């Protein structure tokens, strides 16, 4: 019996040592995506214009890297905060950690090389080599065209410097360990001809990371067969919102929408005469940055619509919004 206990102790100690070795390797040796490229991006008017359009209306970098006014429906950006970061993701919105989105204006990125910014956007690795949790959808940006990515970098180099230092992010266990395994090398794509509505639409849908929000997940993993079928839960002040089904399903998706209806749903938020709608805490709100996407080019919206018409229709019924008071009552 003593001999058995001795061997059992050996097994337990060996297992603990193995766990320590594995965790140490993950934390100390990963991520390993290689050194940042040595690149120097020329800041041309053409690149800045393209980058401004992408960063504000397609990839919507500035949607997260600015402050949003959650007292207004669709939470438009707070004037004077463009690129300065400050949006918070923590337990109050169901996030497993505490993240204050960083400042991406030249004030904070002045000591970053173009290669370091490029690596952060496409591989999910910070200047100091730390992993970036894919709250920033870098896995989608990693498939974009190199020139488009250069344009985004050129644009953010021109932003008005905002003197704002943001706190370092923390993730809850075990994400604080697993995050080290998430970054990966970029698999850059090529921007299709804009006249090829189907292929260019697919490119834009990837760049906008539509899949990320409009596909339900289980512990962060997309549910099989539910691509673009909505239902993913997000916390908003006073409640929980579930993303819309954007498959061509005619009962629960956008299958009955005409192209004009789809476009107008976005363009409504580009109307200068639109009066912002006040939203109290606990009332219906959305994380969809309508004010940003509303200024997307009509031809780009047409391309996105064309592509979404080709994805698999999925019938998926769910409650769009539930307030915290309703949750408590149940």
Secondary structure as GFF3:
##gff-version 3
##sequence-region A 1 330
A	DSSP	alpha_helix	2	29	.	.	.	ID=ss1
A	DSSP	alpha_helix	45	57	.	.	.	ID=ss2
A	DSSP	alpha_helix	61	64	.	.	.	ID=ss3
A	DSSP	beta_strand	88	89	.	.	.	ID=ss4
A	DSSP	three_ten_helix	91	93	.	.	.	ID=ss5
A	DSSP	beta_strand	97	100	.	.	.	ID=ss6
A	DSSP	alpha_helix	106	109	.	.	.	ID=ss7
A	DSSP	alpha_helix	114	123	.	.	.	ID=ss8
A	DSSP	alpha_helix	138	141	.	.	.	ID=ss9
A	DSSP	alpha_helix	146	156	.	.	.	ID=ss10
A	DSSP	beta_strand	170	171	.	.	.	ID=ss11
A	DSSP	alpha_helix	175	178	.	.	.	ID=ss12
A	DSSP	three_ten_helix	179	181	.	.	.	ID=ss13
A	DSSP	alpha_helix	197	207	.	.	.	ID=ss14
A	DSSP	alpha_helix	210	214	.	.	.	ID=ss15
A	DSSP	beta_strand	217	218	.	.	.	ID=ss16
A	DSSP	beta_strand	221	222	.	.	.	ID=ss17
A	DSSP	beta_strand	233	236	.	.	.	ID=ss18
A	DSSP	beta_strand	239	242	.	.	.	ID=ss19
A	DSSP	alpha_helix	259	267	.	.	.	ID=ss20
A	DSSP	three_ten_helix	268	270	.	.	.	ID=ss21
A	DSSP	alpha_helix	290	293	.	.	.	ID=ss22
A	DSSP	alpha_helix	298	308	.	.	.	ID=ss23
A	DSSP	beta_strand	321	323	.	.	.	ID=ss24
A	DSSP	alpha_helix	324	329	.	.	.	ID=ss25
###
